[in-house]
Amino acid sequence: MHDLALQLALIGVAGIASQWVAWRLRIPAIVILFLVGLVFGPLTGLMNPRADFGELYTPLVSTAVAIILFEGGLTLNFREIRETSTAVRRVVLVSSPLVWIMTAGVAHYVGNLSWPTAIILGALLVVTGPTVIMPLLRHARLESRPASILRWEAILNDPVGALFAVIAFETYLVLRGWHAAGSLILTALLALGIAIGGGILVGRLLGRAFTRGYVPEYLKAPILFATVIGMNSFTNLVLEEAGLLTVTVMGITMANAKIASLGELKRFKETVTILLVSGLFIVLTASLQMTVIRSLEWRVLVFIAASLVIVRPLAIYLATIGAGLHWRERLLVAWIAPRGIVAVAVAGLFGATLVRMGVSDGDRMIAYTFALVAATIVFHGFTLGPLARLLKLRSADRPGVLIVGASRFSIALARRLKAQDVPVLIADSNWSRISEARLAEVDVWFGEILSEAAHHGLNLSRFDHLVAATDNDAYNALICTDFGAEIGRTEVFQIGDIGTGGTSERHAMHFTIGGLPLFRPGKSFAELRDLVVDGWSFQATRLTEEFGYDRFVETRPEGTHVVLWIRPSGAVVFASAEGSGEPDEGDTIIAFGPPRQEREQEKIVKGTMTEREARAERARKTAEEVSGRAEEAASRAEAPV
């Protein structure tokens, strides 16, 4: 296929389809992207982007990687690493050279690669790609400390590894007499100064321009894109691939500046990055030649095993001595090191260059890189979750619910969810209200949920749902709008009558603002407060084959609201969500309704139950509750610790 427009369309569609399939199957997207690239390229010969794109191939790949690393830098805030700053510095500054040296030795003595190829390969494999680790962290729900270390290492190590490879390559040219040693040192220092100094300077200038209104909103993202591409290309003129460090430093600088529109810029950049990652990994994999794949032998398997089991764990163990990490955290970080796009892209660049310069095994470096990337994607991608669970480093094994606003209503909901083993947290900035939640033995967060401290102090990966239940409908809408981008707009709910504003369309909120109503029709804070005072409460009912949903509805008094249900898998489904359907056998319904006596009295008035039957019904339900509590206590006593 030589039609470039058709190739780009096919790559784009296949890349996004792979992302969606990975989301549905809850597996790393890069696994599917890797397989798609193999099918498009070496397995079928459908396309060969390196040959088809010609001279545009290398600059396009370099620019795409620069944009990806800049977006990664935008996610790094120094407040996140207060507890792990020492560990992050050790992992980046100490373990990286150790990995470089040990990997080069293994590649030479085990892989039988020449020293020039082995040394450059060792530098490349220092990287732990953010394009792989970020999706893994989203799925794994790690605690904040190990997640922070892995995220910072992945983003910082990408440009560091690329620079290591450039230095190794330039040193080889010096040894061959093609460059002067003094020229190399001067060039490296100049590039480092431009990368760090220029990245900080440009990042601050852009931040100041954005905050002072020198740039209109609609031009912020385009200017950011143009600046990233320009700074990457300018630094690369001094030293090849040094631009990756420039854009990373620039992103970190802007992430730590107080830019009001940073959230919108990050979301836009995330969208572009997903497109670039999806397409780029297919392009790089499809460019792999079948002859290179056939060159793989048993030595590659030994090389991979040594890299995963010896090199990385030993480097992390030595680097983190005295870093304040628990042995379980050190073990997890030592094992998880997936390589990604930067390693593959730079390997392709230097491998082809080495072959042109007469280094016969330059192509084997590409094969070794692809082999290790594939191995780490599979092994680390599918073992991170189970290993984190085994080491007890997961923040939550089940989807959690974040409730904003402590009141009798929200505390009752939280207690009922907690009784069903659903992770729940109540956040409020009022100490007296939050104290009531603490007395109810509910996990709390005291502070403003929209503050920067909450953004960095709360591990939001624990929560799949949010309920805004304060006494201010506008504030509830603001919370849902802010958190909807991260949790999902279909998983944020609020109390109040947000559909009509209570009177007319003039007072109704725009449909793009706020979350879904928790109740249909909506109930205000005052209504819910009065109902709780009147004795309304949350009840949990598990559906069985004999007692299905229809029977459940028949036994509830008029006015009872089904708020949500919990599936046997632990998934939480809110009744007011679009397309939620109906609960099924095995689901546990959480309903908000009147007290038991009121329900029984209603049946008596309707003539469907006598006083004697009502007393018998109360006795039966009391016995069921006592039996249920006894069974629950017994099961907990038998559960392994």
N, C-alpha and C positions, 0 to 999 in steps of 0.2 A: 504494500500500500504506500504509494508515493504522494498522494494528495495530502498536503500538510494540514489544510483546513479540516478535512475529514479525520485525520489523525488526532488533531487537537480536540475535536468534538468527541471522538470516541474515548480519549483519555479522560476528558472532563466528566463525561457521563459515568464511565466505569469507576472513576475515583470517588465520586459522591455516592454512587450506589454501594460501593464497598464500605464507605463510612456508615451508611444507614444499616446495612446488613450487620456490621460489627456492633452497632448500637443495639440492634434487636437481639443479637446472640450474646451480647455482653462479653465480647472477646476483643483483644487489641486489633484496631483497624489495620495496623501496618502488616499484620499477618495476611489478611485478604489482599491488601494492595501488593504485597510481595508476590503472591500467587498469580494475581491478575497480570502483573508485569512479566512474569515468566511465561505465561500463556501467550501474551501479545508478542513477546520477543523471541527468546531462544527456542521455545518449544514448538512454535508454529511458524515463525518467521514472518508474521503478519506485518511487523514494523521494526525498524532499527533507528530510533531517534537520533543516535549519535551521527549516523551517516546521512540521514534525511535532513536534519537541521543544519548540518555542515558547520560553518564557522560560528553560527549563532548558538550552538549547543553549550559551549563552555560559559560564555557571558550570561546566558539565560539561567543556567543552573546556579552560577555564583550569585546573581542578583536575587533569585528566589530564596536561596539559603540565607542571604543577608536580611531579607524581610522577615523570615521566620525567626532568626535570632533576635532581631530588634523587638518583635512582638513578645518573645520570651523574656527579654530584659524588662519590658513594661510590667511584667508580673512580679518583679523582684523588689520588694520594699524592705528597707533595712530593719524596720520594726519587727519583721517576721523572724529574724535570726538573732534576736537578743539572747535567747537561750542556747542557740546552736552556732553562734558566730565562730567560736573556737574550732568546733568540729568542721564547719564548712571551710575555714581557712586551711586546716590540716588536710582535708580531703583534696582540695584543689591544689595547694602549694606543695604538699609533701607526697601524697599518694600518686599524683600525676607523673612526676619524674620517675618514681619507682616503677609504675606500670610501664612507662616508656622503656626503661632499661631492661626490665625482666621480659617484656613481650618481645623486644628485639632479640634477646638471647635465645628465647624459645623458638622464634621464627628461624633463626640461623641454625641452631644445633638440632632442632627437632624437624622443622619444616624444610631444612636444606636450602634456604634462601641465601642469596649473596648478602654481604654485610650492608651495602647501600640500600637494597630493597628491604632488608629486615629492619634497619634503623628507621626508615621512613614509615614502614608499616607499624612499628611500635609506637611512633608518635601519633599516627592516625587513630589507633585503637585506644588512646587515652580518653577519647570523647565518649560520653554517655548521652545519646541524643534526646533533647527535650521533646521532639516529635513523637518519640516512643513512650517516654516516661510520663508525660502529662496525661495521656489517656489512661495509662495504667493506674496512676494515682487517683484519678476520678473514680475508677471502678473499685479500687482496693479499699478505700475509706481508711487510710492509715491515720494513726495519731499524728499530731501536729509536728513533733520533733523529727521523726524519721522522714516524714513527707517533705518537710522543709529542707532537710539535708539533700535528699535525692533531687528535689527540684532545682535548688541552687547549683548543685554540682553539675547537673545536666546542662544548664544554660551557660555557666561559666566555663565548663570544660570544652565545649564545642570550639570556640575561637582559640582557646589555649592549645588544644590538640592540633588544630589546623596550623597555628603558628609554629608549634614544634616540628611539624612535617615540613613547613617551608624552610625553617632553619636547618633541618637535617639535609634537605635537598640542596640548599645554597652552600652548605659546608661541603657536600660532595662535589659541587662545581668548583669550589676553591681547591680541594684536593686534586682535582683533575687539571687544575691550572687554568680554568676558564674564567675565574673571578679572583680578585685580590682579597686577601684576608681582611685587610684594613677597610676595604670598601664594604665588605659584608657586615662588619661590626658597625660601621657608621650608618649603613642603610637600616640595619635592625634597630638601632637606637632611635633613628629618625622616625621610623615607622611606629615604634612603640610610643614615642612622644606624641605623634599625630593621633594615634589611636586613642590613647588615654586622655591627653589634654584636649584634643579636638572633639572627642566624644562628649566630654564634660561641658566644654564651652558651648558647643552647638546645642546640646540638650538644655542647658540653662537659658540660652538665648530664645529657643523655641518656647520654653515654659513661660518666660517673661512676656514674650509676644502674645501668647495665648491668654494669659491671665490679665493683661492690661488692655485687651480689646484691640490690639493692632491687627488681628486676623479675624475675619468673620467666621462664623461657625461652619458655613458650607465649604470654606477653603482650608480648614484645619487638617482634615485627613489628606487631601491632595498634596498640601505643602509638606506634610510629614512624609508621605511616600517619596516625593521628589528629593527631599533632604536625605533620606536613608539611602536611596540609590546613588545620589551624588557623593555622599561621604564614603560609601563603600568603594565606589570606583576611584575616587581621588586617593584614598589610602592605598589601594591596590597598585596605583602607579608607582608608589615608592617601594612596596614589598608585596608580592603576590599573596592574596588571602588575608592580609593584615586588616582589610576592611571589615572582616567579620568581628574583630575585636572592637573596632570603632563603633559599629552600630549597636553592639551589645552594651558597651559603656554608655552610649547615648540613650538607649532604652532604660537602663537602670537609673540614670540621672533624671529622666523625665518621670519615672515611676515614683521617685522620692520628692518630687516637686509638688506643691499643692496646686494642681491644675483642676479646676472645677469640671472641665469637660473630659477628663482623663477616662472616665468610665465609658462614655460613648466612643471615644477613640479606640479603647481597648477592645470593645465589642466588635467594632468595624474591622480592626486588625485581626481579631480572632477568625472572623469570617473569611478574610482573604487568606490567612494562614492555612486554614483547613483546605481551601481550594488548592493552594500551592503545594502543601504536603501531599495531598491525594494525587495530584498530577505528577509532581516531581518524583515520587517514589516509583510510580509506574514507569515513567520515562527512564529513570536510572536502571531499573531492573530489566526493562525491555531492551536496553542497550547492551546488556550482557551477552557475549558471544558463546555459542555452544562449545566452541573449541576451548574456551576458558573453563567452562564447567567440566568438560572431559578431562582437563588437566588435574583435577582434584584427585587425590589419592589418600591412602591411609594416614599419611603424615598430617593431613589437614585435621582428621579426627583427633589425633593426639595433640595437635596444636590447640584446637578448640577446648579440649578437656583441660589442658594445662592452664589456658587463659582463664577459664571459668572457675576452676577448683583450686588453683595454686596462686596465680599471679594476682588477681583482683583481691581475694581474701587476705593474702599476706600483706599486700600494700595497704589495705584499709586497716588491718590490725596494727601494723607498725605506725601508721599515721595518726590513729585515734587514741594512742596510749595517753592517758591523762587528759583526754578531751571532755570528760564529764558525761560520757554516754554509758548507758546500761549495756551489758553484754548482749542482750537480745537485740537492741538497736544496732550495735556494731555488726552482729551477725547478719541482720537483714540488709544493711547498707553494703556489706561485703559481698553479698550474693547478687543483689540487683544492680546490674550495669548494662542495660540494653544499648546497643549501638544503633545509629540511625542514618539519616540522610547525609549529614556532613561527612561522616567517615566514607560513605560510598562515593559521594561527589568528588572529594579531594583525592581518593584512591584512583578514581578514573582519570583525573587530571594528571597526577604524577606517574601513574602506571604507563600511560601512553607516552609521556615525555621520556621516561627512562628507556622504553623500547626504542624510541627514535635516537637516543643517545648511545645505543649499543649495549644496554644492560639487558641480557637475554631473558631474565626472569621477572621483568617488570610487569608483564601481564599476570603473572601468578599472584602478585600483590593484590590485584583486583579480585581474583578468585578467592583468596584467603579472606579478604575483607567482606565479601558477600557471604561467604560461608559462616563467618563469625556473627555477622549481622543477623542472618537467618536463625542461627542457633540461639542467640541471646533473645531474639524476639519470641521464639517458641518457649524456651526454658524459663526465661524470666517473666514473660507475659502470662504464662499459665500457672506459675508457681508463686507469684507475689501474693495473691489473695490467700491461698492455703497456708503459706509460710507465715504471713502476718497473723492469721488466725491462730496458728500453732504457737507462735511466740507471744500471743496476746497483745499485739500492737495495732489491732483494728480499733477505730474509735466507736464503731457500732456494727454489729453483724446484721441488724435489721434496719429497714428504712425508718427514720425518725421524723418527729413532728416538732417544729419550732413554733411556739405560741408567743405572740407579742401582746403584752398587757395582762397584768395579774388582777383577777377579779374572782368572785365566788364562782362565776360561770366557768372561766378558763381554768381555775384550779380544779374544779370538779371534773372537767374534761381531761385534764392532765393526769389526775389520779386514776381515772378509769383506764386511760391508755397505758399508764405505768403498770396497772394490775394485769394488763394483757401482754406485758413484756415488750411494749413498743417504746423505744427511746424517745423521751420527751423533755423539752426544756422550755421554761417560761422566762422571758426577758421583760424587764420593766425598769424605768429610771426612778420610780418612787419607792423609797425604802420601806415605808409602812406597808405598801401593797406587796412588795417582794417578800417581806417578812412573813406574811400570811402563807405564801406559797412554801417558804422554807419550813414553817411549822407543819405543813401538810406533807413534808418529806418529798417534795418535788424538786428536781434539779432546777436551779435558777441562774440567771445572769443579770447582775445589777449594773445598769448603765443604759445609755442611749444606744438603741439597736442600730441607728444610722451613723454612729460615730466611726472614726477610723480605728479606734481601739477595738470596737466590735468586729470590724472587718478583718482585722489581723488576729484578734484574740479568740474569736469563735471559729471552731473548725466546722464550717458550713457543709462539708462533705458528709457529715453525719445525718443531715436532714434532707429528706426528699419532698417534704411538704411544709408549708407555713400557714399559720392562721393568725391574722391580725384582728385582735379582739379588744382594742382600746375603746374609750368613750368618745373618740373623735373620728368620724367617718373619713374626713379628708386625710388625716394622719394615717389611718389604715390603708387608704388608697395609695399614699406615698410609699409606705412600706412595701406593699405588694408590687408596685411598679419598680421599685429599686431592686428587690430581691427576685422578681420574676425573671430577669435576665440570667440569673445564676441558677436558680432552682427550677425554673420553668414556669411560663405564664399559666399553664394548665394545672399547676400544683400549688398555687398561692390563693388563699381564700380570706374573706373578710366578712365581719358582721355588719349589719346596717342595711338599709334599703338603698342599694347603689344603682338599681335599675331605673327608678323614676325620681329619685331625690325626694320622694314623699309627696310632692305636690304637682310639679309640671316639668316639662323637658328643660325649661330654663334653669332648674335647680339640679338636674341630673348630670352626673359626670360623663365625660366622653368615654366611649367604649374602649379606647386605647389606654385608659388610665385605670389603675386599681386591679384587684383580683376578682376571682369568681365569688359569688355570694355563698356563704356557708349554709344558709337556709334559703329555701325557695317556698313561699315568698320570704323576702328578707325580714330579719328581726333586728331591732335597734338594741343598743347596749342597755337602755333603760328597760325595755321589754324583757330581755333575758335576765336582768337583775331581779325584776319583779317575779318572774317565773321561778327562779331559784328560791326566793324568799317564800313563795307559796308552796315549796316542797318539791318542785320539779327536779329531776336528777337524771344522770346518765346510767343506762342499764346495758349490760353486755349479754347477748343471747347467741348461742351457737346453733346454727341450723343443722338439722339431721335429715335423714331420709323420711322419717315419720313427721318431723316438724319442719316443713319447708317455709319458704318465704311467704307464700299465700296464707298459710296458717298463722305465721307470725303477725302479718298485717291484721288478720281477723281478731287476734287476741289483744291488739293494742287499742287503747282509747283514742277517740278522735282528737287530733292535735299533736299526737306523737310524731317526732321528726327522726327519721333515720339520718344520722350525721355521716357515718362511714361504716365500712366493714373491713375486717382483717382476714385475708386469705390464709389458708394453711401454710403457705410458703412464707408468710410474714409480710407480704405486700399489703399496703394500706390503700383503699379505694374510697374516695369521698363521693357521697351520693350526689352532690350538686355538680360534679365534674361532667363535662360533655362526654357522652359515649360511655358513661360508667356502667350502664346496664343494671342488672339486678344481682343481689348476692345469691350464691348457690350453696349447695350442700357442703358442709365443712367450714363455711365462712362464719365469722363471729361478728354480729351486728352490734354497733354502738349507737343506741338511740337515746334521744332526749325527750322525756315525757313526764307526765304527772305522777304523784306518789301512788303506791300500790293501793292504799285504802280508797283513794279517789277513783281508781279504775274499777275496783270491786263494787263501789257504790253505784257507779255508772251502770254496771251490768245488772245490779239489783233493781235500779229504777227502770231499766229497759225490760225487766221481767225475765232476763235470760239466766238469772242466778238468784237463789234464795240466800237468806242470812246464814243458814246452816252450811250451805255450799261455799259461801264466802269464807267462813271460818275454816272449813276443811281445805279450801284452796290455799289460805294463808299458812296452815300447818304443813301442807304438802310442800309449798315453796320454801318454807323455813327448813324443812328436812333436806330438801335438795341442796340448799345453800350450805348447810352444815356438812353434808356428804361431799359436796364439791370442794369445800375448803380442806376436808380431811384427805381427799384424793390428791389435791394439789400439794399439801404438805408432805404426803408420802412420796409423791413423785420427785419433789425437790430433795427429800432426804436420800432417795436412791440415786439421784443424778450424780455422775462422777464430778469430782472437784478438779 
